[in-house]
Amino acid sequence: MNKQSFLRDRGLSWKRFESLLGRAEAPGKPRLAPEEVSEFSELFRALCYDLAQVRSRDWSSSLERYLNDLVVRGHGAFYGGRPRPRGQALRFLSAGFPRRLRENHGFFWVSLALFAIPLVVSWVVVAMEPSLAHRVLPGTTLYNMEEMYSRDFGEGERQDAAMAGFYVRHNTSIAFQCFALGFFLGIGTIYVLLSNGIQLGTVSGYVIAQGHGERFLGFVCGHSSFELTAIVVAGAGGLILGHAILAPGSLSRAEALKERGRVAVELALGAAAMLFVAAMIEGFWSAQPLPLGVKSLTAAILWIVVIAYLGLAGREGRPS
Amino acid sequence: MSRPEEVSNRVLSDQTFLEIPENVRLGFRLAGPGTRLGAYLLDLGVRSAALYAIVAVLSIALLPFATTGLPVGVYFVVAFVLEWGYGCFFETWWNGQTPGKRAFGLRVIKTEGYAIGFYEAMIRNLLRAADFVPLFYAAGFLTAISNPRLQRIGDLVAGTMVVRERKPILGGELEGLSDYPPFPQEAFRHRYRPSEKTLELIESLFRRRFDLPPARLDEIAFILAEPLGKRLDSFTDRKFARDQPSEFLFRVLSAHRAWIENALEVEPAERAGSRRRASRPAASFS
């Protein structure tokens, strides 16, 4: 057999395979009939054999390239799963995400500690000695904060929707960065958690010390549940990435990253969904001019919702 | 894995290999940083244009709600979704391609050779934030050039790689060869047929024929044309091979390559006949 007769013999079956492949790759549902699937697999195996033959005989590199690329596509179509995200978003949010978080609760608690401890410490310290706030944040920021909470909300024109949109973008971007920077052995994540904790504590201590406590707490308490928890969850995702590199266990680092990365990104996505809710609350509810009692009651309910959601949603039914 | 040519492949080649269950080794051509930068910049342009277009339409459509800040809020959300979701959306729905990648002939696939899904696309695009550190993808670039599959950080975590795609073409790829009348095989002694390797060599010369000065082209062609010419019967043919070596080689190539284009048009009945035709082993050159 020479190349010419080889091409004559096999060419048409390659062409046939190409046309089946084109349909197998096309998006949409009914792609190949059952008989065609078995024909596909037969042609595919024959094609692999042809490729091996062309290589062993050192025939034409253009032919080798052609067959190689055809096998590559065939391999992808035959063994590769197709993405099917329809209907998964809801299941993910109602069960998958809280489950994932509970499976990795160790990372959550570490992340919480990294965020909450500096927050509380800086809050207490700045509340006792407000001038220390200038060591953490520039004067203009502190001035703006004080200015913001020195007036009642609802004075002048309110732009609730604009603020909500801004919070979606700003807060979620921070959460995603907090997650992604975990790749650097977790250091990036730890930095973001610590610095956000310190800044938040400082602002809280400072604004309250200036005597705007009621307005400040009334504003932040509503969305705090979703927002702060989401930041900690994103941080947990980042720590998982860092941990996969530092302690890959019995896997190679590349394998560990791939395996844990999937888990970590689920936490980041869940955090993003929570931040969306937080932004809506912050934009449309937090600035409402309502008595502190109403606001703190709502805040308490929302905290219970968040804790119940993360702690209970998606549990397997108890065996009866 | 430790065979010398594979080690050298890893260092020098732009290919990566994968062995599949059918016991063949597949080659993938990797996309280098340059091409990927091009695709990235194009995507950046598309993304910005999309943002402006959407904002322009929305600011008109939502004009009645301007006092509530709705248009501004929607702008922020759209900007956010485009920033973080653009790559993920296209790579999921266009099977590993964004408009920029499509324009540059790139595709994201799993390192196992499969199509990527939502999670792979999401991971590699969220981790852009890590690749970007400290400035303009410096970390991503350094990571990519220091691993054999040219994966940036996002690719490492997602288990993906970016490959260059070629259109599978069989035959007909030697444009302009028909300008050279086939050199009859009968002119060779014993109906000599050059080996496939020789023809490959001529082919690669043929593809470069416009890049080389004619004199240099003939100079190179002569190295091969001279021994080939010795297998010719008639004196005039031999003289032709020596005097116009590139022309001669291309005409020899033409005689053996023309059929590729025709080979696949043949009817099945004829194919059955051709199979029985005795195929003698191709004489090897040199």
Interface residues (C-beta under 8 A of the other chain):
Chain A: M1 N2 K3 Q4 S5 L7 R8 D9 G11 L12 W14 K15 E18 E25 P27 F44 R45 C48 L51 A52 R57 D58 W59 S60 S61 S62 L63 R65 Y66 N68 D69 L70 V71 V72 R73 H75 G76 A77 Y79 G80 G81 R82 P83 P85 E157 R158 Q159 D160 A161 A162 M163 A164 G165 F166 V168 R169 T172 S173 F176 Q177 F179 A180 L181 G182 F183 F184 G188 L241 A254 L257 K258 G261 R262 V265 A268 L269 G283
Chain B: I20 P21 E22 N23 V24 L26 G27 F28 F65 T67 T68 G69 L70 P71 V72 G73 V74 Y75 F76 V77 A79 F80 E83 W84 T92 W93 N95 I109 K110 G113 Y114 A115 I116 G117 F118 Y119 M122 I123 L126 L127 R128 A129 A130 V133 I153 L156 V157 A158 G159 E165 R166 P168 I169 L170 E173 E196 K197 L199 E200 E203 W259 I260 A263 L264 V266 P268 R271 S274 R275 R277 S279 P281 A282
